[in-house]
Amino acid sequence: MQIDILTLFPQMFDSPFSFGIFKRAIEHKLVSVNIHNIRDYTHDKHRTVDDYACGGGAGMVLKPEPIFEAVESIKSGISLKQEVDVLPVILLTPQGRPFSQQVALELSKHGHLIFICGRYEGVDERVRKYLVTDEISIGDYVLSGGELAAMVVVDAVARLLPGVLGSEASLVDDSHVSGLLEYPQYTRPAVYREWTVPQVLLSGNHARIAKWRREQAILRTLERRPELLDKTDLCLEERQLVDRLKQS
């Protein structure tokens, strides 16, 4: 997958993609990340990227010209028109659709993504209307810019790509993948400060372990995010378990 990120602060991306799973994904050529400084697409000596809001108001607004030119420059390097036509151009903004594991999975199906990191009071509306194909928010709060949001989205998407994780099974039980929060995890020692690992996890009985983990995932979801259970595919026995837990 190729990922292009447009930003006013390219140095912010020096570290996040230089460690762990993401670094290995880049080294193995499973992902390539290109950071573009929006100022490089200006044409005045001051490299102006923002201006006052038309009609007045506090703060500055990112100008459309350099953003359009940056995206068009990226697209010009793509030889197949059909690839250009389906290329997602994503604006990170508090006004976007909520980001979720399902959205990450949707984006992971694409071979190329472009992210635009907003700043200041936002971007000129013509960028939204005539350039952007999608708008994403990582939560109901406001950040100083879209850079941190881009890092979150890119990380969540990249780990879904084949080969990025050491084991594809690692994805299966992640929180939100199945609709449930993940079950509790334990490791050695079996006893620490008199706190013990549940005996079922040491039994070697894989069927019992799987059943325990599923029940614990349901319990944890009920305790912390009960609204998720309404959208999760549970069998009759599991629905009955939820009813019992609610009554207890």
N, C-alpha and C positions, 0 to 999 in steps of 0.2 A: 504494500500500500504506500502511495505517495501522499504526504501531508504537507501543505503549504500554509504558513501562518503569517498574516499581515499584522504588524504591530509598530508602535512608536518606540518601543523599548525592547529591542532584540536581545539585549544582554540579560534580560530576565529569564531567557530560555537556555542559558549556558549550562546550568546545573541539572534541572529536572530530568533531562533526557540523557544524562551522562552516567547513570547508575543502574545497577540491578537488571531487572527483566528487560526494561526498555533499551538499555545500552546493548544487551545481547541481541535483541531483535534488530537493532540497527547494524550491528557487526555481522549478523547473519543475513543481512539484506532482506529481511522480512518487512521492514518499515524504513522509509527514508523521510526525513523531516527537513524542510527548507524554511528558514526564517527570513522574512522580507521586511526591511525597514520602509515604512510608508513614506518617509521623507525622501527616499531615493527616487521617488516618482513625482517629485515637485520640480518646477522649472524656474523658480526665482532664487535669488542669491541668499535669501533668508530661509529657504526650504520650508515655506509656510504650509502647514497642514490643517490649520483651524482658522475660524473667523467668528465674528460676533453673530449671534442669532438674529435672523431677520425678524423684525417686529419687537426687538428688545428682549430683555431678560438676563438673568445672571448666567455666567459661564460661557464657554466657547463650544463651538460645534465643529466636528471634523468635516473638512471640505470633501466634496464628491470626487474632484478630478484625480487626485493621487490614488484613491482607492480603486476607482474604475480602471485607471491605467495599470495598476499593479495586477489586478485580476486578469485584465486583458493580456498583459505580458505573459503571465503564467499559461493562459489558454493558448497563446500563439505557439507555444512549444509542444502542443498536442496535435498529432498528425491526423487523427481520425475525428471527423465531425461528430459522429454519434457519441464519442466519449465526451466531447465538449458539451453536447446537449444535455447529458445526464449528470454532469459534474456538480456536486453539491457545493454551494458557496454559502457558508454558515456564519451568521453574525452572532457573537456572544453578547447577550443583552438581557437585562432584567425583565424585558417585555416579551421574551421568547417563550416557546413551549417548554414545560418542565423537563429537565433531563432525567432519564431513568435507565435502568438496565435494558429495557426493551428498546429505547432509542439508541443506546450504545450498540446493541445487536443489529439494529437497522443500518446504522452508519458503517458497521464493520463489513457489510456486504459490498460496499463500494471499493473500487481500486484506487480512488484519488479523492481527497477532500481538501477544501480551502476554508480556512477560518479567518475571520476578520475580528480583531480585538478592538472594541470600542473604547473611547476615552472621553474625558470631560463631560459635557452635557449629552453626548451621544454623537451619532452620525447624521449627516444630511439625509432627509427622508427619501431623496431620490436614490440613494444607495439601497435602502430597504425595498423600494418599489420596483426598481429596474435592474438590479444587479444580484441582490441576495435571493437565494432560493429557500432558505430556512433560517429561523431564529431560535436560539436555544438559551435557556436560563438554567443555572445550576441551583437556584434556590430563591426564595422570596426575601432577598436582601440585596443591598447595593455594594459593589466593590469599586475600587478606584479605577478599574479598567477590566477589559476582557481577558487579559493575559492569564490570570490564575484560573479563570473558568476554562480557557482553552487547554491548559495543562490537565485539568481534571477530565475533560471530555476525551482528549487524546489518549490519556493513560487508560481510561475505561474501555475505549474502543480497541486500542492496540492489543490489550491482553486477550481479546476475543479472537484474534487472528490465528489461523492454524500455525502451530510450531512455535508461537511466542512463549507459551508456558511450557515448562518441562514435561508436564503431564496434562493431557486434555481433560482427564478426570478432575483436575483441580477446579475446573469451571463449574462442574455439575452441581456441587453443593454450596457454592457461594451464595451469600445472602442476596435475595431478590431474583436469582436465576430461576428458581422453581416457584417463585411467588412467596416463599417463606424466608424468614431470617435463618441464618445458619445455626446448626446445633452447637452445643458447647464442645470445645476442643481441649484435650489433655495430652501431656507427654510425660516422660520420666522425670523425676522419680515417682513411683507409685504412691508413696507417702511423703508428704512435705509438711512439716510443722503440724503433724497429726491430721492433716487434710488428705483424704485419700481419693484416688482415681476411682470412679464408679466401677464396680466389679465386673459388670457386663462387658466393659471395654477390654478387660484382661482375660476374658473367657475363651477367646479364639473362635467363638461361635458367630460366624459372619451374618447369619440370618437374624440372630438376636440383636447384634450390634446395629444392623441396618434398621431394625424396627425401633430400637431405643433412640437412635439418632433422629429418625423421622418424627417420633413422638415429642422429643425434646425441641425440635425445630418448630413444631406446631405450638407447643407450650410457650416457647420464647416469643413467637410471633403474636400469640394471644396476649401476652403480658405487655409487650412493647409496641406492637403495631397491629392491633386487632382488625383495623380496617382492611388489611391485606388479605385476611382470610376470606373475605367476601368475593375476592377475585381469584382465589386459588382453587385448583382442581383437587378436591379431596374425595376419597372414597366414602361410602356409607359409614364404615367403621371409624374413620377419622372424623367425620362430622359428628358422630355420636361421642367421640372422645372430646371434641370441642365443647359440646353441650354439657358433658359431665364436668369439665374443667370450669366452665362458666358458673355452674351451680355450686361448686365447692368453695 
